[in-house]
Amino acid sequence: MTPKEAFRKLSHKFHGKGPGKMKQEKRMKQYEEEMKLKQMSSGDTPLMSMEKMRDAQAKLHTPYIVISGHIKPGQTSDPRSGFGTIEKESIGSLTPMLGDQKVEYFLGIKRKPENTSMKPPLPKRPRPDK
């Protein structure tokens, strides 16, 4: 019993009046819900999905579960499980790619570097004093 519930019970007893019918029904529903939750397995869902996933991991002898087994172009398949694997290519730098470079990399576009260099900005004119 929480301190709030204990105070409420003490108050009802002191004043000689009990809780209303609706409040009694509400508390009974809360109590029944709590009992249902306690009876359920604390570590799993009602459909026992965690247990099924652990069984699949034990069967495949892997620390992971492949959700979808479709192999996309460019992927290889794991010969033991038959599922698609992910292969990451290192791009050689930890610097994040931005803008055109990122688009070119992921679309596989190879452009020739342009030899034109940008001109330096023109110097600013001095502001006339007032």
TIVO-2410 file (N, C-alpha, C; in nm, 3 decimals):
# residues 130
REC num residu      c1      c2      c3 atome chaine
REC   1      M   0.085  -0.117   0.000     N      A
REC   1      M   0.000   0.000   0.000    CA      A
REC   1      M   0.090   0.124   0.000     C      A
REC   2      T   0.060   0.216  -0.089     N      A
REC   2      T   0.139   0.338  -0.098    CA      A
REC   2      T   0.100   0.434   0.015     C      A
REC   3      P   0.185   0.531   0.047     N      A
REC   3      P   0.150   0.628   0.151    CA      A
REC   3      P   0.020   0.703   0.119     C      A
REC   4      K  -0.003   0.729  -0.009     N      A
REC   4      K  -0.125   0.799  -0.049    CA      A
REC   4      K  -0.248   0.714  -0.018     C      A
REC   5      E  -0.241   0.586  -0.051     N      A
REC   5      E  -0.353   0.496  -0.023    CA      A
REC   5      E  -0.375   0.480   0.126     C      A
REC   6      A  -0.265   0.472   0.204     N      A
REC   6      A  -0.276   0.459   0.349    CA      A
REC   6      A  -0.344   0.582   0.410     C      A
REC   7      F  -0.305   0.701   0.363     N      A
REC   7      F  -0.367   0.824   0.414    CA      A
REC   7      F  -0.515   0.828   0.378     C      A
REC   8      R  -0.547   0.788   0.256     N      A
REC   8      R  -0.687   0.788   0.212    CA      A
REC   8      R  -0.770   0.696   0.301     C      A
REC   9      K  -0.716   0.577   0.331     N      A
REC   9      K  -0.787   0.481   0.416    CA      A
REC   9      K  -0.806   0.537   0.557     C      A
REC  10      L  -0.701   0.600   0.611     N      A
REC  10      L  -0.709   0.660   0.744    CA      A
REC  10      L  -0.812   0.772   0.747     C      A
REC  11      S  -0.814   0.853   0.641     N      A
REC  11      S  -0.908   0.964   0.633    CA      A
REC  11      S  -1.053   0.914   0.627     C      A
REC  12      H  -1.077   0.809   0.548     N      A
REC  12      H  -1.212   0.754   0.540    CA      A
REC  12      H  -1.256   0.700   0.676     C      A
REC  13      K  -1.163   0.634   0.745     N      A
REC  13      K  -1.195   0.577   0.876    CA      A
REC  13      K  -1.222   0.689   0.977     C      A
REC  14      F  -1.142   0.795   0.975     N      A
REC  14      F  -1.157   0.906   1.069    CA      A
REC  14      F  -1.291   0.977   1.051     C      A
REC  15      H  -1.326   1.005   0.925     N      A
REC  15      H  -1.448   1.080   0.897    CA      A
REC  15      H  -1.573   0.993   0.898     C      A
REC  16      G  -1.555   0.863   0.902     N      A
REC  16      G  -1.669   0.774   0.909    CA      A
REC  16      G  -1.741   0.755   0.777     C      A
REC  17      K  -1.681   0.792   0.669     N      A
REC  17      K  -1.741   0.775   0.537    CA      A
REC  17      K  -1.646   0.694   0.450     C      A
REC  18      G  -1.701   0.604   0.372     N      A
REC  18      G  -1.619   0.523   0.284    CA      A
REC  18      G  -1.607   0.586   0.147     C      A
REC  19      P  -1.523   0.528   0.061     N      A
REC  19      P  -1.512   0.579  -0.075    CA      A
REC  19      P  -1.640   0.551  -0.153     C      A
REC  20      G  -1.660   0.627  -0.261     N      A
REC  20      G  -1.778   0.609  -0.344    CA      A
REC  20      G  -1.772   0.480  -0.424     C      A
REC  21      K  -1.886   0.445  -0.481     N      A
REC  21      K  -1.897   0.320  -0.557    CA      A
REC  21      K  -1.802   0.318  -0.677     C      A
REC  22      M  -1.793   0.430  -0.749     N      A
REC  22      M  -1.707   0.436  -0.868    CA      A
REC  22      M  -1.559   0.420  -0.830     C      A
REC  23      K  -1.519   0.484  -0.718     N      A
REC  23      K  -1.379   0.473  -0.675    CA      A
REC  23      K  -1.346   0.330  -0.633     C      A
REC  24      Q  -1.442   0.263  -0.569     N      A
REC  24      Q  -1.419   0.125  -0.529    CA      A
REC  24      Q  -1.401   0.036  -0.651     C      A
REC  25      E  -1.485   0.057  -0.753     N      A
REC  25      E  -1.474  -0.022  -0.876    CA      A
REC  25      E  -1.341   0.006  -0.947     C      A
REC  26      K  -1.301   0.133  -0.946     N      A
REC  26      K  -1.175   0.172  -1.011    CA      A
REC  26      K  -1.057   0.104  -0.942     C      A
REC  27      R  -1.057   0.102  -0.810     N      A
REC  27      R  -0.947   0.038  -0.736    CA      A
REC  27      R  -0.947  -0.112  -0.756     C      A
REC  28      M  -1.065  -0.172  -0.769     N      A
REC  28      M  -1.072  -0.317  -0.794    CA      A
REC  28      M  -1.012  -0.349  -0.932     C      A
REC  29      K  -1.041  -0.265  -1.032     N      A
REC  29      K  -0.984  -0.286  -1.165    CA      A
REC  29      K  -0.833  -0.273  -1.162     C      A
REC  30      Q  -0.783  -0.171  -1.089     N      A
REC  30      Q  -0.639  -0.152  -1.077    CA      A
REC  30      Q  -0.574  -0.274  -1.012     C      A
REC  31      Y  -0.637  -0.324  -0.908     N      A
REC  31      Y  -0.583  -0.440  -0.837    CA      A
REC  31      Y  -0.579  -0.563  -0.929     C      A
REC  32      E  -0.687  -0.584  -1.005     N      A
REC  32      E  -0.692  -0.698  -1.097    CA      A
REC  32      E  -0.585  -0.687  -1.205     C      A
REC  33      E  -0.564  -0.565  -1.257     N      A
REC  33      E  -0.460  -0.544  -1.358    CA      A
REC  33      E  -0.322  -0.574  -1.301     C      A
REC  34      E  -0.296  -0.530  -1.179     N      A
REC  34      E  -0.168  -0.558  -1.115    CA      A
REC  34      E  -0.147  -0.708  -1.098     C      A
REC  35      M  -0.251  -0.780  -1.061     N      A
REC  35      M  -0.238  -0.924  -1.042    CA      A
REC  35      M  -0.211  -0.994  -1.176     C      A
REC  36      K  -0.274  -0.947  -1.284     N      A
REC  36      K  -0.248  -1.005  -1.416    CA      A
REC  36      K  -0.103  -0.983  -1.457     C      A
REC  37      L  -0.053  -0.861  -1.432     N      A
REC  37      L   0.086  -0.830  -1.468    CA      A
REC  37      L   0.184  -0.914  -1.387     C      A
REC  38      K   0.154  -0.938  -1.261     N      A
REC  38      K   0.243  -1.019  -1.178    CA      A
REC  38      K   0.244  -1.165  -1.222     C      A
REC  39      Q   0.131  -1.214  -1.273     N      A
REC  39      Q   0.123  -1.353  -1.316    CA      A
REC  39      Q   0.197  -1.376  -1.448     C      A
REC  40      M   0.209  -1.270  -1.530     N      A
REC  40      M   0.280  -1.283  -1.657    CA      A
REC  40      M   0.429  -1.302  -1.631     C      A
REC  41      S   0.495  -1.364  -1.725     N      A
REC  41      S   0.640  -1.378  -1.717    CA      A
REC  41      S   0.702  -1.240  -1.725     C      A
REC  42      S   0.788  -1.207  -1.632     N      A
REC  42      S   0.842  -1.071  -1.625    CA      A
REC  42      S   0.939  -1.040  -1.738     C      A
REC  43      G   1.002  -1.140  -1.798     N      A
REC  43      G   1.103  -1.114  -1.899    CA      A
REC  43      G   1.056  -1.132  -2.042     C      A
REC  44      D   0.928  -1.156  -2.063     N      A
REC  44      D   0.885  -1.182  -2.200    CA      A
REC  44      D   0.747  -1.123  -2.225     C      A
REC  45      T   0.709  -1.122  -2.351     N      A
REC  45      T   0.578  -1.071  -2.393    CA      A
REC  45      T   0.477  -1.185  -2.388     C      A
REC  46      P   0.348  -1.156  -2.402     N      A
REC  46      P   0.249  -1.264  -2.401    CA      A
REC  46      P   0.268  -1.366  -2.513     C      A
REC  47      L   0.327  -1.326  -2.625     N      A
REC  47      L   0.347  -1.419  -2.736    CA      A
REC  47      L   0.478  -1.497  -2.724     C      A
REC  48      M   0.552  -1.473  -2.616     N      A
REC  48      M   0.679  -1.542  -2.589    CA      A
REC  48      M   0.781  -1.520  -2.701     C      A
REC  49      S   0.787  -1.399  -2.753     N      A
REC  49      S   0.876  -1.371  -2.865    CA      A
REC  49      S   1.023  -1.377  -2.825     C      A
REC  50      M   1.057  -1.336  -2.703     N      A
REC  50      M   1.198  -1.342  -2.660    CA      A
REC  50      M   1.246  -1.487  -2.655     C      A
REC  51      E   1.161  -1.575  -2.607     N      A
REC  51      E   1.198  -1.716  -2.599    CA      A
REC  51      E   1.221  -1.773  -2.739     C      A
REC  52      K   1.136  -1.734  -2.834     N      A
REC  52      K   1.152  -1.781  -2.972    CA      A
REC  52      K   1.281  -1.729  -3.034     C      A
REC  53      M   1.316  -1.602  -3.004     N      A
REC  53      M   1.440  -1.546  -3.058    CA      A
REC  53      M   1.561  -1.617  -2.999     C      A
REC  54      R   1.557  -1.646  -2.869     N      A
REC  54      R   1.669  -1.718  -2.807    CA      A
REC  54      R   1.685  -1.857  -2.867     C      A
REC  55      D   1.572  -1.923  -2.894     N      A
REC  55      D   1.578  -2.056  -2.957    CA      A
REC  55      D   1.641  -2.047  -3.096     C      A
REC  56      A   1.605  -1.944  -3.173     N      A
REC  56      A   1.662  -1.927  -3.307    CA      A
REC  56      A   1.812  -1.901  -3.298     C      A
REC  57      Q   1.855  -1.821  -3.200     N      A
REC  57      Q   1.998  -1.795  -3.183    CA      A
REC  57      Q   2.072  -1.924  -3.146     C      A
REC  58      A   2.013  -2.003  -3.059     N      A
REC  58      A   2.077  -2.128  -3.019    CA      A
REC  58      A   2.085  -2.225  -3.136     C      A
REC  59      K   1.981  -2.228  -3.218     N      A
REC  59      K   1.978  -2.318  -3.333    CA      A
REC  59      K   2.083  -2.281  -3.437     C      A
REC  60      L   2.098  -2.149  -3.463     N      A
REC  60      L   2.193  -2.102  -3.564    CA      A
REC  60      L   2.334  -2.083  -3.510     C      A
REC  61      H   2.350  -2.089  -3.378     N      A
REC  61      H   2.479  -2.068  -3.313    CA      A
REC  61      H   2.537  -1.931  -3.347     C      A
REC  62      T   2.452  -1.827  -3.345     N      A
REC  62      T   2.497  -1.691  -3.372    CA      A
REC  62      T   2.449  -1.598  -3.262     C      A
REC  63      P   2.523  -1.490  -3.234     N      A
REC  63      P   2.479  -1.395  -3.132    CA      A
REC  63      P   2.378  -1.293  -3.185     C      A
REC  64      Y   2.332  -1.310  -3.308     N      A
REC  64      Y   2.239  -1.216  -3.369    CA      A
REC  64      Y   2.127  -1.294  -3.438     C      A
REC  65      I   2.023  -1.220  -3.477     N      A
REC  65      I   1.912  -1.280  -3.551    CA      A
REC  65      I   1.892  -1.197  -3.677     C      A
REC  66      V   1.884  -1.263  -3.790     N      A
REC  66      V   1.857  -1.194  -3.916    CA      A
REC  66      V   1.706  -1.185  -3.930     C      A
REC  67      I   1.655  -1.063  -3.938     N      A
REC  67      I   1.511  -1.043  -3.946    CA      A
REC  67      I   1.459  -1.077  -4.085     C      A
REC  68      S   1.530  -1.034  -4.189     N      A
REC  68      S   1.489  -1.059  -4.326    CA      A
REC  68      S   1.599  -1.136  -4.397     C      A
REC  69      G   1.564  -1.238  -4.470     N      A
REC  69      G   1.664  -1.319  -4.537    CA      A
REC  69      G   1.680  -1.288  -4.684     C      A
REC  70      H   1.631  -1.175  -4.731     N      A
REC  70      H   1.641  -1.141  -4.873    CA      A
REC  70      H   1.780  -1.088  -4.904     C      A
REC  71      I   1.841  -1.138  -5.010     N      A
REC  71      I   1.974  -1.093  -5.049    CA      A
REC  71      I   1.958  -0.988  -5.158     C      A
REC  72      K   2.017  -0.872  -5.132     N      A
REC  72      K   2.009  -0.760  -5.227    CA      A
REC  72      K   2.130  -0.763  -5.319     C      A
REC  73      P   2.123  -0.694  -5.432     N      A
REC  73      P   2.239  -0.690  -5.522    CA      A
REC  73      P   2.362  -0.632  -5.451     C      A
REC  74      G   2.474  -0.698  -5.465     N      A
REC  74      G   2.597  -0.652  -5.401    CA      A
REC  74      G   2.624  -0.722  -5.269     C      A
REC  75      Q   2.528  -0.797  -5.217     N      A
REC  75      Q   2.548  -0.870  -5.093    CA      A
REC  75      Q   2.588  -1.013  -5.124     C      A
REC  76      T   2.646  -1.077  -5.026     N      A
REC  76      T   2.675  -1.219  -5.037    CA      A
REC  76      T   2.589  -1.292  -4.936     C      A
REC  77      S   2.578  -1.422  -4.949     N      A
REC  77      S   2.498  -1.496  -4.852    CA      A
REC  77      S   2.589  -1.577  -4.762     C      A
REC  78      D   2.545  -1.593  -4.640     N      A
REC  78      D   2.617  -1.675  -4.544    CA      A
REC  78      D   2.587  -1.820  -4.577     C      A
REC  79      P   2.689  -1.902  -4.608     N      A
REC  79      P   2.661  -2.039  -4.651    CA      A
REC  79      P   2.597  -2.124  -4.542     C      A
REC  80      R   2.626  -2.092  -4.417     N      A
REC  80      R   2.572  -2.174  -4.308    CA      A
REC  80      R   2.423  -2.148  -4.287     C      A
REC  81      S   2.383  -2.018  -4.286     N      A
REC  81      S   2.243  -1.987  -4.259    CA      A
REC  81      S   2.163  -1.958  -4.385     C      A
REC  82      G   2.230  -1.918  -4.494     N      A
REC  82      G   2.160  -1.885  -4.617    CA      A
REC  82      G   2.106  -1.744  -4.620     C      A
REC  83      F   2.133  -1.665  -4.515     N      A
REC  83      F   2.083  -1.529  -4.509    CA      A
REC  83      F   2.186  -1.432  -4.567     C      A
REC  84      G   2.139  -1.313  -4.603     N      A
REC  84      G   2.226  -1.211  -4.658    CA      A
REC  84      G   2.317  -1.151  -4.553     C      A
REC  85      T   2.437  -1.114  -4.592     N      A
REC  85      T   2.531  -1.051  -4.500    CA      A
REC  85      T   2.554  -0.907  -4.544     C      A
REC  86      I   2.602  -0.827  -4.452     N      A
REC  86      I   2.631  -0.687  -4.481    CA      A
REC  86      I   2.781  -0.671  -4.492     C      A
REC  87      E   2.825  -0.613  -4.601     N      A
REC  87      E   2.967  -0.588  -4.619    CA      A
REC  87      E   2.988  -0.439  -4.631     C      A
REC  88      K   3.072  -0.385  -4.545     N      A
REC  88      K   3.100  -0.242  -4.550    CA      A
REC  88      K   3.236  -0.222  -4.613     C      A
REC  89      E   3.242  -0.128  -4.703     N      A
REC  89      E   3.369  -0.092  -4.763    CA      A
REC  89      E   3.424   0.027  -4.687     C      A
REC  90      S   3.551   0.022  -4.656     N      A
REC  90      S   3.609   0.138  -4.589    CA      A
REC  90      S   3.646   0.239  -4.696     C      A
REC  91      I   3.615   0.362  -4.671     N      A
REC  91      I   3.641   0.465  -4.771    CA      A
REC  91      I   3.774   0.535  -4.745     C      A
REC  92      G   3.847   0.489  -4.643     N      A
REC  92      G   3.983   0.537  -4.624    CA      A
REC  92      G   3.997   0.658  -4.535     C      A
REC  93      S   3.892   0.713  -4.483     N      A
REC  93      S   3.905   0.833  -4.402    CA      A
REC  93      S   3.796   0.835  -4.297     C      A
REC  94      L   3.826   0.895  -4.185     N      A
REC  94      L   3.726   0.910  -4.081    CA      A
REC  94      L   3.649   1.040  -4.096     C      A
REC  95      T   3.690   1.124  -4.191     N      A
REC  95      T   3.621   1.250  -4.215    CA      A
REC  95      T   3.487   1.221  -4.282     C      A
REC  96      P   3.378   1.276  -4.230     N      A
REC  96      P   3.249   1.250  -4.294    CA      A
REC  96      P   3.241   1.312  -4.432     C      A
REC  97      M   3.175   1.243  -4.522     N      A
REC  97      M   3.158   1.295  -4.658    CA      A
REC  97      M   3.040   1.390  -4.659     C      A
REC  98      L   3.053   1.497  -4.733     N      A
REC  98      L   2.947   1.595  -4.741    CA      A
REC  98      L   2.912   1.624  -4.886     C      A
REC  99      G   2.789   1.664  -4.909     N      A
REC  99      G   2.744   1.714  -5.038    CA      A
REC  99      G   2.769   1.622  -5.155     C      A
REC 100      D   2.832   1.680  -5.260     N      A
REC 100      D   2.854   1.608  -5.385    CA      A
REC 100      D   2.939   1.483  -5.366     C      A
REC 101      Q   3.038   1.491  -5.279     N      A
REC 101      Q   3.127   1.377  -5.258    CA      A
REC 101      Q   3.048   1.257  -5.207     C      A
REC 102      K   2.955   1.281  -5.115     N      A
REC 102      K   2.874   1.174  -5.058    CA      A
REC 102      K   2.783   1.113  -5.165     C      A
REC 103      V   2.718   1.197  -5.243     N      A
REC 103      V   2.628   1.150  -5.349    CA      A
REC 103      V   2.705   1.068  -5.451     C      A
REC 104      E   2.822   1.119  -5.492     N      A
REC 104      E   2.903   1.048  -5.591    CA      A
REC 104      E   2.946   0.911  -5.539     C      A
REC 105      Y   2.983   0.905  -5.412     N      A
REC 105      Y   3.030   0.778  -5.356    CA      A
REC 105      Y   2.918   0.675  -5.353     C      A
REC 106      F   2.802   0.713  -5.300     N      A
REC 106      F   2.694   0.616  -5.284    CA      A
REC 106      F   2.626   0.579  -5.415     C      A
REC 107      L   2.630   0.666  -5.515     N      A
REC 107      L   2.573   0.633  -5.645    CA      A
REC 107      L   2.675   0.571  -5.739     C      A
REC 108      G   2.801   0.570  -5.698     N      A
REC 108      G   2.905   0.509  -5.780    CA      A
REC 108      G   2.946   0.595  -5.898     C      A
REC 109      I   2.926   0.724  -5.888     N      A
REC 109      I   2.962   0.816  -5.997    CA      A
REC 109      I   3.107   0.857  -5.979     C      A
REC 110      K   3.183   0.854  -6.089     N      A
REC 110      K   3.322   0.897  -6.082    CA      A
REC 110      K   3.340   1.014  -6.178     C      A
REC 111      R   3.365   1.132  -6.121     N      A
REC 111      R   3.386   1.251  -6.203    CA      A
REC 111      R   3.533   1.287  -6.205     C      A
REC 112      K   3.574   1.348  -6.314     N      A
REC 112      K   3.711   1.396  -6.322    CA      A
REC 112      K   3.721   1.526  -6.243     C      A
REC 113      P   3.830   1.543  -6.169     N      A
REC 113      P   3.844   1.667  -6.093    CA      A
REC 113      P   3.862   1.785  -6.189     C      A
REC 114      E   3.800   1.895  -6.155     N      A
REC 114      E   3.810   2.014  -6.239    CA      A
REC 114      E   3.937   2.090  -6.205     C      A
REC 115      N   4.005   2.141  -6.309     N      A
REC 115      N   4.131   2.213  -6.289    CA      A
REC 115      N   4.111   2.361  -6.262     C      A
REC 116      T   3.991   2.409  -6.275     N      A
REC 116      T   3.968   2.551  -6.252    CA      A
REC 116      T   3.971   2.578  -6.103     C      A
REC 117      S   4.048   2.677  -6.067     N      A
REC 117      S   4.055   2.712  -5.926    CA      A
REC 117      S   3.978   2.842  -5.905     C      A
REC 118      M   3.932   2.860  -5.787     N      A
REC 118      M   3.856   2.980  -5.756    CA      A
REC 118      M   3.951   3.098  -5.739     C      A
REC 119      K   3.907   3.213  -5.782     N      A
REC 119      K   3.987   3.334  -5.767    CA      A
REC 119      K   3.971   3.384  -5.624     C      A
REC 120      P   4.073   3.450  -5.570     N      A
REC 120      P   4.059   3.504  -5.435    CA      A
REC 120      P   3.958   3.618  -5.435     C      A
REC 121      P   3.891   3.642  -5.324     N      A
REC 121      P   3.792   3.749  -5.320    CA      A
REC 121      P   3.858   3.886  -5.335     C      A
REC 122      L   3.782   3.979  -5.389     N      A
REC 122      L   3.832   4.115  -5.406    CA      A
REC 122      L   3.844   4.182  -5.270     C      A
REC 123      P   3.945   4.270  -5.253     N      A
REC 123      P   3.958   4.339  -5.124    CA      A
REC 123      P   3.842   4.436  -5.104     C      A
REC 124      K   3.803   4.453  -4.978     N      A
REC 124      K   3.692   4.543  -4.947    CA      A
REC 124      K   3.738   4.688  -4.953     C      A
REC 125      R   3.647   4.774  -4.998     N      A
REC 125      R   3.678   4.916  -5.002    CA      A
REC 125      R   3.661   4.973  -4.862     C      A
REC 126      P   3.743   5.067  -4.824     N      A
REC 126      P   3.727   5.128  -4.692    CA      A
REC 126      P   3.597   5.209  -4.686     C      A
REC 127      R   3.532   5.207  -4.572     N      A
REC 127      R   3.407   5.280  -4.555    CA      A
REC 127      R   3.436   5.428  -4.529     C      A
REC 128      P   3.363   5.513  -4.594     N      A
REC 128      P   3.386   5.656  -4.567    CA      A
REC 128      P   3.332   5.693  -4.428     C      A
REC 129      D   3.409   5.769  -4.354     N      A
REC 129      D   3.367   5.812  -4.220    CA      A
REC 129      D   3.268   5.927  -4.232     C      A
REC 130      K   3.175   5.934  -4.143     N      A
REC 130      K   3.075   6.040  -4.144    CA      A
REC 130      K   3.120   6.159  -4.067     C      A
***
